[in-house]
């Protein structure tokens, strides 16, 4: 049985973003925008990957297809802002954050499915937190407006991944595993990456 009310009480993130990251991010708005574009592209890819991996899972594609489409809409919006500022999408060296979380996804099913949902949700939760900080502290009106507009959908995205997990697994097991992965997520951000990134 789904336990959405309890979900609201769960602390997805066990640590807050540091002041050092805020200063780094607002001092390098274009690099953060570039990395944000890549994050939206990767988020769409994750949703599609799960759709293909679990093609026979009832109700999954119906939820993840609109999610992937919305992530791509966000990707296109960031690309448009970059273009108006004379910047093109280009490769950026990735921080270790994503690789660390992926490494901790268990390989055996159905644990792999559960971990995949929770890792995706944790990343969305961190994105939501950091976009809220950029919306609050950025001195660039257009960038501030962008992140303000995206906050509602980002919050919905990590709720989607929670619901996908909670509908398919025992809630106590979901909460327990989420707590374990949240520690890993937090530890991955202890040291500030030397280059500005959304998840550094």
Number of C-alpha atoms within 10 A of each C-alpha: 9 16 12 13 8 10 16 10 8 12 13 24 19 13 15 11 17 12 10 9 21 16 14 17 24 18 14 13 18 17 18 20 22 22 23 21 24 21 21 21 18 16 21 23 15 17 24 18 14 18 19 12 11 13 12 10 11 8 10 15 19 10 14 22 16 13 20 23 14 17 24 19 15 21 20 15 14 21 20 14 18 17 12 9 10 8 15 13 14 9 9 12 8 15 19 13 19 16 11 14 20 13 9 16 18 14 11 8 9 11 13 14 20 23 23 20 24 27 23 21 26 24 23 24 21 23 21 22 18 21 23 17 20 24 22 13 14 19 13 13 9 12 19 18 14 18 20 16 14 15 18 11 16 21 17 16 22 24 19 19 22 26 19 21 23 22 14 14 17 12 17 10 13 19 20 11 15 24 18 11 21 22 14 16 24 17 14 20 19 12 10 16 17 9 15 23 24 21 23 20
